[in-house]
Amino acid sequence: IRRPPRSTLFPYTTLFRSALAPAQESVTLYRRLADPTTGNPDRHTPDLAMSLNNLAIRFSELGRPHDALAPAQESVTLYRRLVHDGGHDRYRSRLASAQRRLDDLLLAPRHDPT
């Protein structure tokens, strides 16, 4: 993936940063709602998978692919479970999209997260 030079992204950096906290909060809330012990996983696992994918996107937009990797992997895992184990074909396109994001992250050049 070719990214534009950081200098051209400067006006968006503040916007990207401001979107990170709500994305993290969304993951926290949906994780609680999808918890098999205290929540309703059948209803909220798709939302958790989408929130994890969105969080990975936010980290990528901030130039933090190392932070994006874990939520991207978890999103793919949840979508796979929904499609293959749960028989929910309607999530197949979301699985494809999440898998593409994960592939992009795995192919991204590695940088020291300092």
C-alpha positions in Angstrom: 0.0 0.0 0.0 1.4 3.3 -1.0 0.6 6.0 1.5 0.8 9.7 0.8 3.7 11.6 2.5 2.9 12.4 6.1 3.2 16.1 5.4 0.1 15.9 3.2 -1.8 14.0 5.9 -1.1 16.5 8.6 -4.5 18.2 8.5 -6.1 14.8 9.1 -3.9 13.7 11.9 -5.9 15.5 14.6 -9.1 14.0 13.1 -7.6 10.5 13.1 -6.4 10.9 16.7 -9.8 12.1 17.9 -11.4 9.1 16.3 -9.2 6.6 18.2 -10.7 6.9 21.7 -14.3 6.3 20.5 -13.1 3.3 18.5 -11.4 1.9 21.5 -14.4 2.5 23.7 -16.6 0.8 21.1 -14.5 -2.3 21.3 -14.6 -2.3 25.1 -18.4 -2.0 25.1 -19.1 -4.6 22.5 -16.6 -7.0 24.1 -18.7 -6.8 27.3 -21.9 -7.2 25.4 -20.6 -10.2 23.4 -19.2 -11.9 26.5 -20.5 -15.5 26.6 -21.0 -15.4 30.3 -22.6 -12.1 30.9 -23.7 -10.9 27.5 -25.3 -12.0 24.3 -22.7 -13.2 21.9 -25.2 -14.2 19.2 -26.4 -10.7 18.9 -23.2 -8.7 19.6 -20.3 -10.7 18.1 -20.8 -9.2 14.6 -20.7 -5.7 16.2 -17.5 -6.6 18.1 -15.9 -7.8 14.9 -16.8 -4.6 13.1 -15.5 -2.5 16.0 -12.2 -4.4 16.0 -11.9 -3.8 12.3 -12.6 -0.1 12.7 -10.0 0.1 15.5 -7.4 -1.5 13.2 -8.3 1.1 10.5 -7.9 4.0 13.1 -4.5 2.7 14.1 -3.5 2.3 10.4 -4.6 5.9 9.7 -2.3 7.1 12.5 0.6 5.2 11.0 0.6 2.6 13.8 0.4 -0.8 11.9 1.9 -2.6 14.8 -1.0 -1.6 17.0 -3.5 -2.4 14.2 -2.4 -6.0 13.9 -4.0 -7.5 17.0 -7.5 -6.0 16.5 -7.3 -6.9 12.8 -6.5 -10.5 13.6 -9.2 -10.8 16.1 -11.7 -9.3 13.7 -10.9 -11.9 11.1 -11.1 -14.7 13.6 -14.6 -13.5 14.7 -15.8 -13.1 11.2 -14.5 -16.6 10.2 -16.3 -18.0 13.2 -19.5 -16.3 12.2 -19.3 -17.4 8.5 -17.9 -20.9 8.9 -19.1 -22.1 12.3 -22.2 -20.1 12.6 -23.4 -20.4 9.0 -23.9 -16.7 8.6 -23.1 -16.1 5.0 -24.2 -12.5 5.2 -20.8 -11.8 6.9 -18.7 -13.3 4.1 -18.1 -9.9 2.5 -17.1 -8.4 5.9 -14.7 -11.3 6.4 -13.2 -10.6 3.0 -12.7 -7.0 3.8 -11.2 -7.7 7.2 -8.9 -10.3 5.7 -7.7 -7.8 3.1 -6.9 -5.3 5.8 -5.0 -8.0 7.8 -3.1 -9.0 4.7 -2.1 -5.4 4.1 -0.9 -5.1 7.7 1.1 -8.3 7.5 2.8 -7.0 4.3 3.4 -3.5 5.6 7.1 -2.7 6.3 8.0 -3.2 9.9 9.0 -0.2 11.9 10.2 0.0 15.5 7.1 1.2 17.5 9.1 3.9 19.4 
